[in-house]
Amino acid sequence: MARYAEDLIVDKKDQLEKIEGICLPDEIIRAVFDLKGRGTGFLGLTDKRIIFYDKEFMKKRKAIVSIPYRQIASVASEDNKGFFIKSGFLVSDTLIIEPIGVEPRIFEFRGGDKAHAAHSIIMQYLLE
């Protein structure tokens, strides 16, 4: 069974349970964020990968998708109204993750503070 980070962030318990179900026994769950928009329901972050529920995978199929951190080329915060950092927090609630060799994925969070937290966790693993 997966383990939890001491500073685990969870928006919805049922989404955490879905992430738990596909994690490897030694994986540490860092966060599960509820997302807005029609394409993705949630985004999970572990110490090994990004996991998200894609309702539009392969055009008509639903799938849980994993992107290992080593396969991520870049992470961007959408420039929202000309500023993207204000008092140390991202103003934008949108992150764009670009996996190597695949179309970028856009995730719209329920607030800039959650996008900032996700960005920080992802960057910890990309910069290792």
C-alpha positions as CSV (number, residue, x, y, z in Angstrom):
1,M,0.0,0.0,0.0
2,A,1.2,3.5,-0.8
3,R,2.4,5.8,2.0
4,Y,1.5,9.4,2.7
5,A,3.8,12.4,3.0
6,E,3.7,14.1,6.4
7,D,2.5,17.3,4.7
8,L,-0.1,15.5,2.5
9,I,-2.6,17.8,0.7
10,V,-6.0,16.3,-0.2
11,D,-9.0,18.1,-1.6
12,K,-11.3,15.1,-1.8
13,K,-11.0,11.7,0.0
14,D,-12.5,9.7,-2.8
15,Q,-9.9,11.0,-5.2
16,L,-7.2,10.0,-2.8
17,E,-8.6,6.5,-2.6
18,K,-8.4,6.2,-6.5
19,I,-4.8,7.3,-6.4
20,E,-4.0,4.8,-3.6
21,G,-5.4,2.0,-5.7
22,I,-2.9,2.4,-8.4
23,C,0.2,3.4,-6.4
24,L,3.1,1.0,-5.9
25,P,3.8,-0.2,-2.4
26,D,6.8,2.1,-1.9
27,E,5.3,5.2,-3.5
28,I,4.6,8.2,-1.3
29,I,1.5,10.3,-2.1
30,R,2.3,14.0,-1.7
31,A,-1.0,15.6,-2.9
32,V,-4.3,15.1,-4.6
33,F,-5.9,18.2,-6.1
34,D,-9.5,18.5,-7.3
35,L,-9.4,20.3,-10.7
36,K,-12.0,22.3,-12.6
37,G,-12.8,22.1,-16.2
38,R,-14.2,19.2,-18.2
39,G,-11.0,17.4,-19.2
40,T,-9.6,16.2,-15.9
41,G,-11.2,15.5,-12.6
42,F,-8.1,15.3,-10.3
43,L,-4.3,15.4,-10.2
44,G,-2.2,13.3,-7.9
45,L,1.4,13.8,-7.1
46,T,3.6,11.1,-5.7
47,D,7.4,11.0,-5.1
48,K,7.7,9.2,-8.5
49,R,5.0,10.6,-10.9
50,I,2.0,12.7,-11.7
51,I,-1.2,10.8,-11.9
52,F,-4.4,12.2,-13.4
53,Y,-7.9,11.1,-14.4
54,D,-8.4,12.0,-18.1
55,K,-12.0,11.9,-19.2
56,E,-10.9,12.5,-22.8
57,F,-8.0,10.1,-23.2
58,M,-7.7,8.9,-26.8
59,K,-10.8,11.0,-27.8
60,K,-13.5,8.8,-26.3
61,R,-12.0,6.8,-23.5
62,K,-11.5,7.5,-19.8
63,A,-8.2,6.6,-18.2
64,I,-5.9,7.1,-15.3
65,V,-2.7,8.5,-16.8
66,S,0.7,8.5,-15.2
67,I,3.7,10.7,-16.2
68,P,7.0,9.9,-14.5
69,Y,8.9,13.0,-13.4
70,R,11.8,11.9,-15.6
71,Q,9.5,12.2,-18.7
72,I,8.6,15.9,-18.0
73,A,10.3,18.5,-20.2
74,S,8.8,21.6,-18.6
75,V,6.2,23.0,-16.3
76,A,4.7,26.4,-16.9
77,S,2.2,28.7,-15.1
78,E,-0.1,30.5,-17.4
79,D,0.6,34.3,-17.3
80,N,-2.6,35.6,-15.8
81,K,-3.3,39.3,-16.3
82,G,0.4,40.2,-16.8
83,F,1.6,38.8,-13.4
84,F,2.5,35.4,-12.4
85,I,4.0,35.8,-9.1
86,K,2.5,38.0,-6.4
87,S,3.7,38.0,-2.8
88,G,5.4,34.7,-3.5
89,F,2.4,32.9,-4.8
90,L,1.3,32.1,-8.4
91,V,-1.6,34.2,-9.4
92,S,-2.6,31.8,-12.1
93,D,-4.7,28.7,-11.3
94,T,-3.4,27.0,-14.5
95,L,-0.4,24.8,-14.9
96,I,0.9,23.4,-18.2
97,I,3.0,20.2,-18.0
98,E,4.9,19.2,-21.1
99,P,5.9,15.6,-21.2
100,I,8.7,14.6,-23.6
101,G,7.3,13.8,-27.0
102,V,3.7,14.3,-26.1
103,E,1.2,17.2,-26.3
104,P,1.3,19.5,-23.3
105,R,-1.3,18.8,-20.6
106,I,-3.3,21.7,-19.1
107,F,-4.5,21.5,-15.5
108,E,-6.8,24.2,-14.1
109,F,-6.8,24.2,-10.3
110,R,-9.4,25.5,-7.9
111,G,-7.2,28.5,-6.9
112,G,-3.7,29.9,-7.4
113,D,-2.6,28.6,-4.0
114,K,-3.2,25.0,-5.1
115,A,-1.5,25.6,-8.4
116,H,1.5,27.0,-6.6
117,A,1.6,24.0,-4.2
118,A,1.5,21.6,-7.2
119,H,4.2,23.5,-9.0
120,S,6.5,23.5,-6.0
121,I,6.1,19.7,-5.5
122,I,6.7,19.0,-9.1
123,M,9.8,21.2,-9.3
124,Q,11.3,19.4,-6.2
125,Y,11.5,16.2,-8.3
126,L,12.4,17.9,-11.6
127,L,15.4,19.6,-10.1
128,E,16.8,16.6,-8.3
